[in-house]
Amino acid sequence: MNGELVKRDEAVVSVYDRGFLFGDGVFEGIRAYNGNVFKLKEHLVRLFDSAKAIMLNIPLSHEEIEQAVVKTLKKNQLHTAYIRIIVSRGVGQGYNLDPFVCNRPQLFVMTEGFEAFPRHLYETGIDIVTVATRRNRSDVLSPQVKSLNYLNNILVKIEAIQAGAKDGLIMNTDGYVAEGTTNNIFIVKNGKVVTPAIYQGALEGITRSSIIEILNKFQVAVNESPLTRHDIHTADEVFLTGTASEVIPVVKVDGRVVADGKPGEKTRLLIDAFQQLAVTDGVKFSL
């Protein structure tokens, strides 16, 4: 917390912190795999980009945050972990919305064990449903800003849970597919891989970029273009990607079974390839 190691129960902030009052801050979710912080440098670039977009000055440098992440992992004796970096604008003047009265941003690095889905679902796949809640318009709040205000995603998660599904499929205000609750979405149709273009309201996910990188190495082109619900319903394969969920197969969408109801060939290949990449590409550390 702000460059110092603090016990979990002692890591507290003021009730007047703007992250608590207004969701005024940014964050990154990162994974460490067997002593490798996957794509840490890329995550930090995105963290600083998010902060710049909302005119929030991060009190530490890229290198200092990188060191803080490794230091926290070592202190908690974690080779493999989920890492959350949070930067709040800090305490302002009560309920005053003016962000420029804040002079001390708060920075937290948290590490702990976490799995988005039980491991057996990576073998069997999950079901998802299209939700009524739409993705916030990109010209109002860019999805590339990972802000502390996650209400849009929470509303989607509520709908998915109420429908008995593992995740929700979000459409943009034009009726095209944007992404999952906290995941990017890919489909395979007639051997071609397609994912929604970023301008459709999707986050340019680190895992998304990694999957595109892997597919390019396999000489499989990825088409980034608009997708409709019909495209998802009739796909040969569907899978989600994200820092927490990694690569998770989807076998049912809105009650429609995807192909034979089992994770597809390309999906299984990508799960294996991603696991290999996750332990090699990043910042190494030892306990």
QUIRA-V226705 format. One record per pair of residues at least 4 apart in sequence whose ideal C-beta (glycine too) atoms are under 6 Angstrom apart, sorted by sequence separation. I is the first residue (numbers start at 1). J is the second residue. If there is no record, write none. Layout:
# QUIRA-V226705
i=(I:I)
j=(J:J)
This chain:
# QUIRA-V226705
i=(6:13:18:39:60:67:92:117:136:138:150:171:172:196:198:227:229:257:263:270:277:1:6:19:32:33:51:60:73:121:136:160:179:180:188:215:240:252:263:18:19:172:179:196:198:241:31:51:160:187:215:251:93:160:170:239:240:92:159:170:186:1:89:92:212:239:251:239:90:156:238:30:89:167:168:69:90:156:167:249:28:90:89:90:136:44:87:88:184:249:28:177:87:233:238:44:184:232:86:133:178:193:133:178:179:233:236:247:26:85:157:176:178:184:247:26:131:156:84:200:193:197:237:247:83:131:153:172:197:239:58:172:193:194:195:237:81:211:237:129:196:82:56:78:208:129:207:76:135:207:129:137:207:72:128:131:134:135:73:127:72:128:130:134:69:126:32:68:128:135:35:34:34:59:189:33:189:32:59:187:188:32:188:176:177:31:187:30:186:29:185:28:183:184:143:27:183:211:214:143:180:182:26:25:183:25:138:25:24:135:19:5:17:18:17:18:16:14:188:53:13:50:50:130:2:1:27:26:26:128:25:125:126:130:23:127:128:129:23:125:116:19:116:117:125:42:39:77:31:74:29:70:38:40:36:39:40:38:33:34:37:33:36:37:36:35:35)
j=(10:17:22:43:64:71:96:121:140:142:154:175:176:200:202:231:233:261:267:274:281:6:11:24:37:38:56:65:78:126:141:165:184:185:193:220:245:257:268:24:25:178:185:202:204:247:38:58:167:194:222:258:101:168:178:247:248:101:168:179:195:11:99:102:222:249:261:250:102:168:250:43:102:180:181:83:104:170:181:263:43:105:105:106:152:62:105:106:202:267:47:196:107:253:258:65:205:253:108:155:200:215:156:201:202:256:259:270:50:109:181:200:202:208:271:51:156:181:110:226:220:224:264:274:111:159:181:200:225:267:87:201:222:223:224:266:111:241:267:160:227:114:89:111:241:163:241:111:170:242:165:173:243:109:165:168:171:172:111:165:111:167:169:173:109:166:73:109:169:178:79:79:80:105:235:80:236:80:107:235:236:81:237:226:227:82:238:83:239:84:240:85:240:241:201:86:242:270:273:203:240:242:87:87:245:88:201:89:89:201:88:75:88:89:91:92:91:91:266:145:106:145:146:229:107:108:146:146:147:250:148:249:250:254:148:252:253:254:149:251:244:148:245:248:263:206:206:287:243:287:243:285:278:282:279:282:283:282:278:279:282:279:282:283:284:285:286)
